[in-house]
Amino acid sequence: MAGSGRVTLNDVAAASGVSRATVSFVLNDDPNQTISPATRERVRLAARELGYVPHGIARALREGSSRIVVLNVDWGLEGNYSRSYVRGLDEELAAHGHVLFVRHGHSAPQATQQVLDSITPRAVLWFAEPYLAGHEPSAEDWKSGFAGHAALQIRYLADRGHTSMAMALPDDESPLTGLRLRFANETASTLGLPPLTPFVVPRPRIAGTKAVEAFRAAHGDVTAVAAFDDDVALRTLTALHDLGLTAPDDWAVIGYDDTEYGALVTPALTTVHIDAEAHGRRAARAALGLDAGDITQVPGRVLARDSA
């Protein structure tokens, strides 16, 4: 074994009884080499037992990039979508010999370029980009994508007899708010209902309460609120409490993206749960240039609790 204590290709070759070149072909999944399944398994077993770890710098020089995939995340860190998306992305990359590197928050272009120059990543991804990119959703998008998840809120409220609805929005600008409202209104139109009336529920608490109070005074016909996310839904429930009102008696409130906090409040928050593990796995396959046809996306579902 090498004097440094690091397991090398030579060590794996000696343990598996094959040449160093054969070990390299097997561990790099070289499609141009014909190696028997038994030999491949013997090499991989020896590598696992010895704890062989590829030398990242050497591999990067040979392949032109490292086996690192960078994910930039600048929104949506609280909900189940982000948790399941990152889990699926990480597990799928690992299954193909790659490592996920996650960067949180907005970064200056210079800092971003410094990271890219330092690690030479195989690919750079932006969180949930395929999920959010479609402004003209397909049938699949309406089933298990952004449009379909937005529609779940409206259909759930309509099924419970609500015909006049509002959409509670955050006070920070987001390119997603317009799309969410659009998809919600398209769903309402399909159901023969009027468009949702949007309003902002800002921070801090007192400002949110005043906003809800003013909106209720101006829109007494509204009986249900579809919130942009669980955070906005919880602000809305807090405002109702501060005004001496309750959900769902005075307003039915439904959240979106199932943060852990929604189950801890009273009344417990009804919300949309999104399992995005398949989205993450598809993103990993796309980054590696692999087919993802066998990965099936799971439709979202409503977690029916007490607030709506």
N, C-alpha and C positions, 0 to 999 in steps of 0.2 A: 504493500500500500504506500501511497505517496507520503514523503516525510512530513508534509504539512498536516496530515490527518484527513485531508479531503479525499473522498472517493473519486477515482478517475475512470475513464472509459477502459483503461488497461485492467483495472481491478475487476470491472464487470465482465470483461472478456475472459479473464482467467477463471472467474467463478462459474461462468456459463459454458466454458470450453469452446469458444468460438473466437474469431479474429476481432481485433479492435474495429476494423471497418464494418464487420457485420453488426456489432453492437451499435455503431453509429447509424447504420441504415435502419435498424429496428427502432431505436429510440426517436429517430427523426421521421418515422413513418414514410420513408422514401418509396414513392409509388413505382419507381423504375427498377426496383430490385425484387427478384423472386426468391423469397425466403419462406421456408415451410412454417406453418402455424406452430408446430412443436418447438422449433428453434426460437421463434418470436416469443413464445410464452416463457421459455427457459431464460432468455435474455431479460425479459421484463421482470421475472421473478427474482433473478439475481440482483437487478438494479434496485428493486424494492427492499430486498433483504439487506443489502449493503447501505441503503440510504443514499443512493446516488442522486446528486442534484446537478443539472446541467450548468456549465459555466456561462452565466448570462452575457458577459462581455464578448466572449469568444463566439457564442451563438449569434449575437447581434451583428458582429463583423461578418460572419459567414452568410447570414440570411438577409442582411441589409436593414434589419430592425430587431428590436428586442421582442420577447414574448410577453410584453406588458400592453394591456389595453387601458387607456385612460378614459374615465367617465367624468364629465363635468356636470355638477349638480348645483343649480342655483335657485331651486324652488321645490316645494312639495316634499319636505323632509319628514313630516309628522305622520302622514297617513299610511294606510296599508299598501297603497299602490307603490310607493317608493321602497318600502321594506321588502315587498315580495319581488319587485322588479330587480333590485340590486342582488337579492339572493339568487334569483334565476340566472342573471347575467354572470355572477361570480361562479356558480356551480358549473355552468355550461362552459365557460372559459377554462376552468380548471380541468374539466373532462378532456379538453383538447390541448392540455399542456401550456396554458397561458395564465397570467396573473392579472387581477383587476386592481387598478389604482384609481381611487375616488378622490376628486377635488371638489370641495364644498365652497359655495359662495362665488361672487363675482371676483374676477382677477384681472389685473392690468395685462394688456397684451404682451408687455415685455416679460412679465413673470411667467405667463403661459408659455411663451417661446423658450424661455430658459429651461422649463421643465421638459419640453419636447426635445430640445437639443441634448439634454442630459441623459434621457432614457431611451430616445429613439423608439417610441411606441409602435406597436403593430397597427394600432388604430386609435383614433380619438372620437369618442361618442359624446353626444349631449343627451342628458337624461330625458327619456321618453319621447325623443324626437319623432320616431315613426308614428307613435300614438297620437301626437298632437298636430302632425304636419298637414293632414288632409282637411282642406277647407270644403271639399265636395265629397262627403263621406260615401263609401260604397255600402253595399248590402252587408258586408262583413263588419264594417265600422258601426253600422246601426245595430248589429247583433252583439259584438263584444269589444267595441272600440269606444272612443271618446263620445261620439254621438249617442251610441246606445246606452252608455252609462248615464249621460245627462237625461236621457228620456225616462230612465227608471224612476227618477224623482217625480216627474209629472204624472206618469201613469199610476204610480202608487197613490198620489193624492187624489187624482180623478176617480180612481176605483173606490175611494172613500167618500165620494159625493162632493168634493170641492170643485167649484167651477170658476171661482175668482181667486187667482193666485198671484203672489209677488215673488221676486227673486232678490234675496239679500246678498249684497256684494261687499267685498273688502274695500278698505279705503286706499290701498296701494294699487298703483296701475299694474295691470297684467294683460298680456295679449290674449290670455285665455278667457277673460270675462266676457268679451264680445262673442266668442264662439259658444261658450256655455249658454248664454242667453239666446243666441240664435237657434241652437239645437233644441233648447227647451220650448221656444216658441213654435218651431216646426212641429214638435210633438203635440203641443196644445192645439195647433191648427188641425192636425190629423184627427184629433179627438173631438173636433168641433167646439173648442174652447177659445176664449179671447186670449190675446197675448199677455204674458206675465208683466207686471209693473215692477221695474227694477228700482232698488233704493240701496243706499250705502249704510252699513252699520259700522261706524268707525271705532277706533280706540281713542281715549281710554273709556272706562266703564260708564262714566257719567255722560260722555258724548254719545255713546251707543244708545243709552237709555233715552236721551233727548231725541235722537234720530228716529227711534222706533215709535216714540210717543207722537212726534209730528207726522210720521207716515200714517199711523192709525187714524189720526184725526182727519187726514185728507183722503183716506181710502177706507172708509168704513165697511165697504162691501167685501174686502179681502178677508178670507177665512184661513188661508194656508200660505206658508212660506217655504220655498225651496232655497236652501242656502248654498252659496258657492262652495263652501267646504265645512268641515266640522267646526273649525275655529269660528267662522262667522255664525254658524248655527248656535254655538254655545254663547256667543255674545248676545244673540237674539233672545235666547232663553233667559239669560241674566237680566236683560232689559225688561222682559215681561214680568219677571219676579219683582224687580224694583218698582214696577208700575202697579203691583198688586194684582197681576193677571196670571193666568196659568195656561200651559199647553197640555193637551190639545183643545181645551174648552174654549179659550179665547182666540187662540191661533194654533193651528197645527204646524209644527216645524220639523223639517227633514234635512239632515246634513248630507255630507258627501265625503267619501274616502275613509271613513271608519278609523279615527284615532282612538287610542285607548281611553281618552278622557270622556268620550261620549257615554260610555257605560257606567261612569262613576257619578254622574250628576243626577239630580232629581228634578223633573222626570228624566229617565234615561233617554238618550237621544236616538231616535230612529235615523238610520243613515244608509248610504250606499256602500257596500263592501266590494272592493275590486281586487281580484287576485291577478297580479301582473307578472307572476313567475314566467309564464309562457312568453310574455312580451320581452322579458329580459333574455330568455334563452334564444329567441329569434334574433334579437339584436346581436347577441354573441355570434351566432352562426353567420349573420350577414357580415359582421366585422372580419370574420375569418374566411369569408368566401365559400361557406358551406351551405348546402341545401337545408332548408328548415321546414320542408313540407310535412314532416312527421310530427311537428309540434303543434298541438291544438290549443287555441286560446280558450280560456274559460269565461263565459259571460258573467257580468257583475250580478249582484243580487242585493235586495233590500233587507237590512237587518231591522225587523219590526220590533220597536221597543214602545216606550210610553208617550213620546212627544208628538206623534202623528198617527 
